Amino acid sequence: MSAHPSTFAAEPDSDHGIGWTDYATLQLRDGGGGVLHGMKRLRTGTFAELIAFVASLPEVEREAYAIAKAGDRLFLSREIRLLAERPDFPLHSAYDG
């Protein structure tokens, strides 16, 4: 499920899993694009850290955020919730789901 299919040297990606430690950014969902695209970034961290953060928010607030993962893949609240509930999610203690 990793969004980046190869490495910098175009070698096959050996991690065919979720990529919990991949670099990711937390963004406002309707932050727009263009020249100021980077200014909507609120926080950076691993994919798992940001999933735990969003999943810990009150449900009504989660819709405002998205997680952009390495490889330009954007995850919205429904996918974030499903990922946080997976049995292999590494930060279950940080998420009370």
Summary of the structure (lengths in Angstrom):
residues: 97
radius of gyration: 13.6
end to end distance: 21.9
largest distance: 42.0
contacts: 246
relative contact order: 0.21
helix: 33%
strand: 23%
